[in-house]
Amino acid sequence: MSAGVCPHCSDPFAVLQVEFDLERAAQTLTAESLKARPMNHWRYHELLPIEPDPEVFGWPIGMTPLIEVPRLAAWAGLGSLRLKDDTRNPTASFKDRASSVGVAHAMQAGATHIACASTGNAASSLAGFAAMAGMRATIFVPGSAPAPKVTQLLMYGADVRRVQGTYAQAYDLCAHECEANGWYNRNCATNPYVIEGKKTGGLEIAEQTAEHPADWVVVSVGDGCTIAGIANGLKQMHTLGFLERVPRMLGVQASGVHPIMSAFETGAFDESAESGPTMADSIDVPVPRNWRKAVAAVRESDGAFVAVNDDEIAEAMRACAALGGVFAEPAAAASVAGAKLAAERGIIGPGETVVAVITGSGLKDIDGARRIAGEPVDVPPALQ
Ligand SMILES: *Cc1c(COP(=O)(O)O)cnc(C)c1O
C-alpha cells in the first residue's frame, strides 16, 4: 500500500521525500497565527501531509517542553543544555509524532488496518494511536523487544506477532504481510509520510529556540528517520523565517551498532558490518533503511557523529534523571552521553548552546533501569 521507495531505481535505500510549497505555507503559518493555535504538533498542519480534520487535531501530541538543565549541563561539560522532553507524549516516546501522522494519513487514505515492525516504541505508539482512531493494528516485534514495551502495546489492543529473529527479519515479514493483506505500512523507513511526523520535533525546537538559538541539536540514531526528520523541520522553519540560522546536528549511535556513523565517515554503507549488542535497544538497528537521509542531513548541517558505549549511556541515564529531572530510556539518554563526549572531544565548543532530544521514557524498560539504579535501603518500620 505504501511502497515508499523510488520506483525507478533498484536501490532499496532510495526512500521518497515529501515536498511542500513553503511559499504557500508562509502565507498562513506565521509567528502571529501560531499564537492562537493549540499546543500540539497539529499547529504546523501546513507542513504536514494530511487534510485538516477535527478528530485528528484532537489527538494530544507534541509541543513537549524544552527544559533548561544547568546542573546536567555542568556534568556534561557544556555551557548550556536544554532537553526536549519527548517522554511526555501520549505513549511516552518521540515515535508518537510519526505514528500520529501515519495513522491520520492511513485514515484519510481509507485504510482500516495498519501495521509496523518495531523494536518497541514505534509499535506501542502505533498501537496507541490506532486505538485513538479506532483502527486495527498488527505489530511485528523482534524476539529481543523488552517485555514492558510489548505489554504496553498489548494493552492498547494490538495484534502482536513476536518474530523469533532480528529486527531486520521482523521488518521484512511486516512488509510482506502488508503487501499480501492490503494493510497500511507505518514503517518509517519506507513510508515517506511518517517521517514528516518526526519533522515536527524540529519545527517545535525552532519555534521554542527562536529567541535563544541552539548551536547544536543532538539526536540518537537508529534507523536514521528521527535525525533526518528533525533536521528537515529546522531547515523548513529557517526558510519560513522563524530561525536565524540552522543548528548543527550531532548524531549519536551506540558503539556496538554504528553503521550510519561509519557511512558518514567513509561515504559508503557496509551492509555486512558486524554489530555488537547495546543496552540502547531502540537504536540497535544494524541495517538502517534511512542511512542516506541521516548522513545527508548531518552533512548538510555541518554536523558530526559520535558513538557511546553502554557505560556512558548508563551514566547519562542516571545524570539525566538525578540532575535534569528527566527519566530517559537508554536510547534517549544516549543523546546526552553523546553531547558529553562531543564536548570532551572539542566537537562542541565550551560556549555553544545545545538541545538534546529525549526520545523515550525510562519507564519503558524498567528492568534495564533497575540494574543501573540499584536497590533501596531496607529499614524496619520503627521510629528510632
Ligand atoms: C526510534 C528511536 C530512536 C531513533 O530513531 P530512528 O528514527 O530509528 O533513528 C531514538 N530513541 C528512541 C527512544 C527511539 O524509540
The ligand as an ORCA input file, in Angstrom:
! r2SCAN-3c Opt
* xyz 0 1
  C      13.367      5.107     17.408
  C      14.126      5.742     18.475
  C      15.314      6.450     18.240
  C      15.966      6.603     16.903
  O      15.131      6.961     15.837
  P      15.455      6.432     14.371
  O      14.448      7.058     13.507
  O      15.342      4.946     14.430
  O      16.858      6.857     14.065
  C      15.922      7.022     19.333
  N      15.431      6.899     20.583
  C      14.300      6.245     20.831
  C      13.806      6.161     22.235
  C      13.609      5.633     19.805
  O      12.489      4.952     20.088
*
